[in-house]
């Protein structure tokens, strides 16, 4: 048949290797340690998600000028939070009191004196050159020039004027226009902005005053008043402001003074009414709300964390005890610990969704100042509260789905500003998700459940709005209905996305997953049909038989049918060694019985290897060894005993399947149906009486062999299973019309064989070769003889 085909892709192998490496360290822990580690992770994650959640009505977003939608009371004595209005008033006062900054040019005095001296010398040179048009300061004051020339450029006069100019310019002089900027004192810095000094106003002089002071100092003895006035006019032009107002430095100094002013803290007393419903929101109220919000988040973090930790631990302990001691009549598809892990992880993810939803709702409300868009409670109706409950209900059962909804409601109450109303909404939404659908048989079930949730959300939202006595405007009604519908749609999205992830992560076999496994185009099933067509036909026939029997006792018929498709996949390794795939030649005729038994039993071990390779779910893989149990290949054992030499001991263990015995109803039903189907095919005349007789014989033998000791089938259920198998086999092997010339007469006589469908048929029900469990070993019967 060629080389063994590959049943898994390289990508799947790489993914399995990575997941195996990640999970390997945890597998080394004991089960108790693994459980405690997972429990601690759930508790810590949930506590952190809830720890910074505000829990009072002051967290509702308001704007100045809005109307209060509820009364806000201080939860404790609070000293904290900033009174922005008073703080800003004090800081403005500090800015106003800050000294203006002026830059002082210390070189201005020397420059002015040198300028006058240079002009004096230039004038003396022009006079010696007999210039007829004398000028002083570029023809600005001809009278002063002529007066100086008239006094023959007296050096004493020059020294007196230069000293006066220097002394006057050396003082602090500012522009008259800057008088309005002066308050109490000024800060003077040098030209580079360094060496600041605080200078009193008494030491400063405006430019006009400085020039007046210079005129009063210029009194020369032998100069006439007009000459002195002309000289003073010329010299005063050299006096300039040496203080320049620095706006940038002044602003920085004012901000520095403002920043030095400590913020004014808000002081509130326990149970103090901060605002009443219907009050107009003021800026002071907003600051007080912020103080209460800050207290809720940071006021007592240790106590907050400890309280939340206790509540979360209690919640998860209740969930674990419920999972452990729930109704034993309903069998879980998972172990108790894996079920708890599934529900706990769903709760954590739901908490993340709720936290994000409330944050987004608060943000949306803060961006709007029109009702009802400014109400965060309206936006919270769009949160997919029912996603976790719906997921658990579909993957496990409705009881755990409902308890998941109750836990979600409790956590929503801790997260939401108006916890009581939000918890009611969550409980109703989750109940609609859990009980709004039937069994998860198709992907469309998620969509239908989400639509039910959306419809219930709409009605519940309207009821809560009416209960809150809010004005039922058209805008409010449409917004509430729209948010409720969005909540249903988001429930569909998150549940549909989480189903395949959790199916793979926890190994859950939903009906949808089972139907996907029945696809004949899957590599293993297509190879089984190609390499072992007889085995494939037998698997399908057995699937129909087990499905009918499971329905009779309330077992899972779909699980049994899919298990039948995979129970003999190990035969693809050597299909010719099994009689249903042979066409005349039997290789067991040339083998020793022990070799034949080893080949026959190896299809179980090889089937388990294939199941691990293709990632077959454990519930399906368990059918491979359990449908044979620990029965003996009695046909080959008798053959070996007959061929044994004198004194040779035949070990019965070499001819026995490794087991285990069936552990659940569907596997036990498959064991019974497999033997009955093979026995019915071995009959030469499969009439109702013969089918009934051999089925009863096989049931009695399997029960007496102890193969059903490990499963929970009752005698009443065994009776129903037997009747269902008899009815199904009778319908399968119903009487057919004989067509003359087309049907060969059956061979008569004791021990004569009738070759039919590649096997051996027997005239009587007790002639067929069976083991101690009465399994007909037609898988490897010799066509030539019967031992």
Secondary structure, 3 states (H helix, E strand, C coil): CCCCCCCCCHHHHHHHHHHHHHHHHHHCCCHHHHHHHHHHHHHHHHHHHHHCCCCCHHHCCCCCCCECCCCEECCCCEEEEECHHHHHHHHHHHHHHCCEEEEECCCHHHHHHHHHHHHHHHHHHHHHCCCCCCCCCCCCCHHHHHHHHHCCCCHHHHHHHHHHHHHHHHCEEECHHHHHHCCCEEEEECCCCCCCEEEEHHHEEEHHHHHHHHHHHCCCCCCCHHHHHHHHHHHHCCCCCCEEECHHHHHHHHHHHHHHCCCCEEEECCCCEEECCCCECCHHHHHHHHHHHHHHHHHCHHHHHHHHHHHHHHHHHHHHHHHHHCCCCCCCCCCHHHHHHHHHHHHHHHHHHHHHHHHHHHHHHHCCCCCCCCCHHHHHCCCCCCHHHHHHHHHCCHHHHHHHHHHHHHHHHHHCCCHHHHHHHHHHHHHHHHHCCCCCCCCHHHHHHHHHHHHHHHHHHHHHHHHCCCCCCHHHHHHHHHHHHHHHHHHHHHHHHHHHHHHHHHCCCCHHHHHHHCCCCCHHHHHHHHHCHHHHHHHHHHHHHHHHHHHHHCCCHHHHHHHHHHCCHHHHCCHHHCHHHCCCCCHHHHCCHHHHHHHHHHHHHHHHHHHHHCCCCHHHHHHHHHCCCCCECHHHHHHHHHHCCCCCCCCHHHHECCCCCCCCHHHHHHHHHHHHHHHHHHECCCCHHHHHHHHHHHHHHHHHCCCCCCCCCCHHHHHHHHHHHHHHHHHHCCCCCCCCCCCCCCCCCCCCCEEECCEEEECCCCCCCECCCCCECCCCCCCCCCC
